Amino acid sequence: MLKIENLRKKYESFSLDCSMLVKPGCVTGLIGQNGAGKSTTFKAILGLLHTDGGTVTILGKDLKDFNAKDKQNLGVVLSDSGFSGYLTANDVVPILASLYEKFDKLFFVKQLQRFGLPMDKKIREFSTGMKAKLKVLAAVSHKPKLLVLDEPTVGLDVIARDELLEMLRDFMEEEEERSILISSHISGDLETLCDDLYMIHEGKIILHEDTDVLLSDYALIKVNESQYADLDKQYILRHKKEYFGYSCLTNQKEYYLENYPQIAIENGTVDEVITMMVRGVEK
């Protein structure tokens, strides 16, 4: 669905250099801190900024050859984009109908009702959650093959995030071949949605893993100084000095459970993995 190879963009104080693959039928997450390069990556793959090298292939076509008709198969939500606040949801209908051949007005209106979005209220009077749901709903209502969503859950409360993620699950269930690329610095949102996760830091991909593997095989090992000295470190990805000794990140939890039953081993959340990959030291 989407293949990014050595995509590069250089600024005075930041450089992007990343490669990613979004497979058909999969939801792929791009996670990282604010400023890590998520939005730059998204704008680059959509052709919204000039790049310094690399290739982007979308739906089997090179980005340079991607035309207006091809874009009918894309649904996009960018963190800094949205509809004019002076429009109503009702005003958005003819706009989407004129842009997309496959725009489903009946679906759009039904989903507005489902998620409690008023038809005749000015968008500027919407809450943050309502605006976010409207943007995602507009992106899915023309039945695209690939959704590209940059930080769609930012600023939302728990209920609004859950409703938005429900919308995305419904989108994926309708057709097997659809795919989503979604970014977030709220990694917990993506644990239940994504099939695989890429972690970006300072413009570079520092980790790629299936979500199930990350949640089942990665762990935090907490040891004192003497335990750390005796620890087999061949499966330690990062370590960090703590007041009690060391925290260590591994992707081979079972190995340490079997061979070191006396030490503390905790399942690693995505947030903890991010923290260790960014702040920890390689062995």
Secondary structure, 3 states (H helix, E strand, C coil): CEEEEEEEEECCCCEEEEEEEECCCCEEEEECCCCCCHHHHHHHHCCCCCCCEEEEEECCEEHHHCCCCHHHHEEEECCCCCCCCCCEHHHHHHHHHHHCCCCCHHHHHHHHHHCCCCCCCEHHHCCHHHHHHHHHHHHHCCCCCEEEEECCCCCCCHHHHHHHHHHHHHHHHHCCCCEEEEEECCCHHHHCCCCEEEEEECCEEEEEEEHHHHHHHCEEEEECHHHHHHCCCCCEEEEEECCCCEEEEECCHHHHHHHCCCCEEEECCHHHHHHHHHHCECC
